[in-house]
Amino acid sequence: MFRQSTQHVGSYYAACYPTPIPQRPALQGQLDTEVLIVGAGFSGLHTALRLLQAGKRVTLLEASRVAWAASGRNGGQALLGWSCDMPPLEKALGLEGARQLWDSMCWAAQELRELPGRHGFDIDYRPGSLWAAVQPRRVQQLHDAQHDALVNQGYDQLQFISREELPDWIASPRYQAALYDPQGAHLNPLKLAQGLAQAIEQAGGQIFELSQALDYQPSGSGYRVRCAQGEVRCDVLVMACNAYIDQFDRKLAGRLLPVGSYQIATAPLAPDLAQSLLPRNSCVIDNQFVPDYFRLTPDHRLLFGGGCTYLGGIPRDVAQSTRPYLERAFPQLRGVEIEFGWGGHIDISMKRTPDIGRVGQRYWLQGFSGHGVLPTLAGAQAVADAILGNTQLLELYQSLHNPSFPGGSLLAAPLEAAGKVWYRLRDVV
Ligand SMILES: Cc1cc2nc3c(=O)[nH]c(=O)nc-3n(C[C@H](O)[C@H](O)[C@H](O)COP(=O)(O)OP(=O)(O)OC[C@H]3O[C@@H](n4cnc5c(N)ncnc54)[C@H](O)[C@@H]3O)c2cc1C
């Protein structure tokens, strides 16, 4: 599946980036470093910055461009929690263990608010997220989530928004109720990734683009990692490759299913119209099995994601295939001009639980299952702290035991596709 690319995809983020997107050199020759991180998405970048701040020597290898993949293309919704929600974490770790992970998620939300100011960059941060129910019978899920968050995590921030109150938040007849989280937020993910890269370089870290790690071998107490035109020796290796890990580590790849996900951005709307759609400028995701998610941008576009493909591909015309979902949520936008449509891959793990761990001095972060803006930051904290000697959070993640997909990704994709048809039916009946 992996293809190296010199260019970002034609997303709204890349096209409307305020300056030329910085380019970095490829690795040439031999290099020695303390920590080598493979993959310059949020997972790799956050891990690198935390280690640099603790005084480590850090190098990043990126096969394409910084944030070329999911981290530069996503919906920009920074939602507290993981794709699997809390019950599987509570079952695997007990209430106390799950609560420690939740606390790290709350730390990540605060860290994301403070990072840009600390390092002098802007990410178009806007606070507030809504989790909305489409079907009347799924309103109870919102009540349950609010209750569990309070009782099990001590999290009292969630506010229930009834159907009567909803027009103040979303101008759509589709939703029955919602849960508002003031700690959730939305932001420009490409600006975040590029800001992190700049902070890494200012702290003395090195980033090489167009430098795909081809393989790794143990070397002394560390590793040697080979690229087409160079090689890096490191004491510690961190793999942050997400859905693109493929041949680099087949065992880790076997625990992931790459799933295509896509979104669209309208042309700028009249400011009044844009504001009328989401009067409080919160981002929204629904609680369907395959959710729709949307938000406004600072230049008054509606950014809308919906639908996914389990068999790897991205629709040829993303705008045409996603438009019906947008018009279903906002009939008042029927026929609106869609200026950008793009896709990317998410890394689904079998139980949708994060797959974060280590063997010896080799660490990995993956399995964010389509929900990674905050979870990558929480995961990076666990990995970086373990490298620095505190393994408490990493041990919790390792207790989650992510299995391989039976039959590998060849068989897993059609099985998941069949499963999805069943769950999608439950979205409509
Ligand atoms: C369309 C879309 C919408 C999404 N919307 C949201 C959202 O609104 N909210 C949310 O929380 N999450 C969302 N996500 C998920 C979120 O973007 C991801 O979970 C997160 O960005 C994963 O970050 P990462 O660093 O682990 O992976 P990535 O960002 O995918 O980065 C992995 C990097 O590793 C590089 N790489 C891979 N193999 C090698 C190699 N061998 N050598 C060198 N480099 C390599 C790749 O080129 C890539 O740049 C969305 C994802 C997609 C695709």
The ligand as an SDF file (V2000), in Angstrom:
LIG
                    3D

 53 58  0  0  0  0  0  0  0  0999 V2000
   -9.4610   11.5320    6.5550 C   0  0  0  0  0  0  0  0  0  0  0  0
   -9.1260   11.3820    8.0140 C   0  0  0  0  0  0  0  0  0  0  0  0
   -9.8370   12.1110    8.9660 C   0  0  0  0  0  0  0  0  0  0  0  0
   -9.5180   11.9800   10.3240 C   0  0  0  0  0  0  0  0  0  0  0  0
  -10.1560   12.7870   11.2260 N   0  0  0  0  0  0  0  0  0  0  0  0
   -9.7870   12.7570   12.5330 C   0  0  0  0  0  0  0  0  0  0  0  0
  -10.3450   13.6620   13.4560 C   0  0  0  0  0  0  0  0  0  0  0  0
  -11.0970   14.5740   13.1080 O   0  0  0  0  0  0  0  0  0  0  0  0
  -10.0000   13.5370   14.7780 N   0  0  0  0  0  0  0  0  0  0  0  0
   -9.1310   12.5800   15.1990 C   0  0  0  0  0  0  0  0  0  0  0  0
   -8.8590   12.4930   16.4180 O   0  0  0  0  0  0  0  0  0  0  0  0
   -8.5240   11.7400   14.3300 N   0  0  0  0  0  0  0  0  0  0  0  0
   -8.8250   11.8080   13.0030 C   0  0  0  0  0  0  0  0  0  0  0  0
   -8.1980   10.9980   12.1060 N   0  0  0  0  0  0  0  0  0  0  0  0
   -7.1540   10.0820   12.6030 C   0  0  0  0  0  0  0  0  0  0  0  0
   -5.8450   10.8120   12.8990 C   0  0  0  0  0  0  0  0  0  0  0  0
   -5.5340   11.6730   11.8430 O   0  0  0  0  0  0  0  0  0  0  0  0
   -4.7200    9.7750   13.0850 C   0  0  0  0  0  0  0  0  0  0  0  0
   -5.0790    8.8610   14.1020 O   0  0  0  0  0  0  0  0  0  0  0  0
   -3.3890   10.4060   13.4580 C   0  0  0  0  0  0  0  0  0  0  0  0
   -3.0780   11.4800   12.6230 O   0  0  0  0  0  0  0  0  0  0  0  0
   -2.3090    9.3330   13.3790 C   0  0  0  0  0  0  0  0  0  0  0  0
   -1.0460    9.9510   13.5100 O   0  0  0  0  0  0  0  0  0  0  0  0
    0.2520    9.0760   13.2790 P   0  0  0  0  0  0  0  0  0  0  0  0
    1.4100    9.9440   13.4860 O   0  0  0  0  0  0  0  0  0  0  0  0
    0.1630    7.8450   14.1290 O   0  0  0  0  0  0  0  0  0  0  0  0
    0.1550    8.5770   11.7700 O   0  0  0  0  0  0  0  0  0  0  0  0
    0.3330    9.3740   10.3700 P   0  0  0  0  0  0  0  0  0  0  0  0
   -0.1050   10.7640   10.4730 O   0  0  0  0  0  0  0  0  0  0  0  0
   -0.3440    8.5130    9.3410 O   0  0  0  0  0  0  0  0  0  0  0  0
    1.8880    9.3840   10.1430 O   0  0  0  0  0  0  0  0  0  0  0  0
    2.6380    8.2320    9.8690 C   0  0  0  0  0  0  0  0  0  0  0  0
    3.8360    8.6950    9.0470 C   0  0  0  0  0  0  0  0  0  0  0  0
    4.7730    7.6390    8.9530 O   0  0  0  0  0  0  0  0  0  0  0  0
    5.3970    7.7100    7.6740 C   0  0  0  0  0  0  0  0  0  0  0  0
    5.9700    6.4110    7.4070 N   0  0  0  0  0  0  0  0  0  0  0  0
    5.3340    5.2140    7.3280 C   0  0  0  0  0  0  0  0  0  0  0  0
    6.2060    4.2240    7.0920 N   0  0  0  0  0  0  0  0  0  0  0  0
    7.4410    4.8020    7.0280 C   0  0  0  0  0  0  0  0  0  0  0  0
    8.7450    4.2840    6.8060 C   0  0  0  0  0  0  0  0  0  0  0  0
    8.9790    2.9780    6.6090 N   0  0  0  0  0  0  0  0  0  0  0  0
    9.7860    5.1550    6.7830 N   0  0  0  0  0  0  0  0  0  0  0  0
    9.5920    6.5040    7.0070 C   0  0  0  0  0  0  0  0  0  0  0  0
    8.3480    7.0280    7.2160 N   0  0  0  0  0  0  0  0  0  0  0  0
    7.2940    6.1730    7.2250 C   0  0  0  0  0  0  0  0  0  0  0  0
    4.2230    8.0730    6.7550 C   0  0  0  0  0  0  0  0  0  0  0  0
    4.6820    8.6330    5.5500 O   0  0  0  0  0  0  0  0  0  0  0  0
    3.4400    9.0590    7.6200 C   0  0  0  0  0  0  0  0  0  0  0  0
    3.8230   10.4090    7.3640 O   0  0  0  0  0  0  0  0  0  0  0  0
   -8.4900   11.0810   10.7450 C   0  0  0  0  0  0  0  0  0  0  0  0
   -7.7790   10.3530    9.7920 C   0  0  0  0  0  0  0  0  0  0  0  0
   -8.0830   10.5020    8.4430 C   0  0  0  0  0  0  0  0  0  0  0  0
   -7.2820    9.7290    7.4340 C   0  0  0  0  0  0  0  0  0  0  0  0
  1  2  1  0
  2  3  1  0
  2 52  2  0
  3  4  2  0
  4  5  1  0
  4 50  1  0
  5  6  2  0
  6  7  1  0
  6 13  1  0
  7  8  2  0
  7  9  1  0
  9 10  1  0
 10 11  2  0
 10 12  1  0
 12 13  2  0
 13 14  1  0
 14 15  1  0
 14 50  1  0
 15 16  1  0
 16 17  1  0
 16 18  1  0
 18 19  1  0
 18 20  1  0
 20 21  1  0
 20 22  1  0
 22 23  1  0
 23 24  1  0
 24 25  2  0
 24 26  1  0
 24 27  1  0
 27 28  1  0
 28 29  2  0
 28 30  1  0
 28 31  1  0
 31 32  1  0
 32 33  1  0
 33 34  1  0
 33 48  1  0
 34 35  1  0
 35 36  1  0
 35 46  1  0
 36 37  1  0
 36 45  1  0
 37 38  2  0
 38 39  1  0
 39 40  1  0
 39 45  2  0
 40 41  1  0
 40 42  2  0
 42 43  1  0
 43 44  2  0
 44 45  1  0
 46 47  1  0
 46 48  1  0
 48 49  1  0
 50 51  2  0
 51 52  1  0
 52 53  1  0
M  END
$$$$
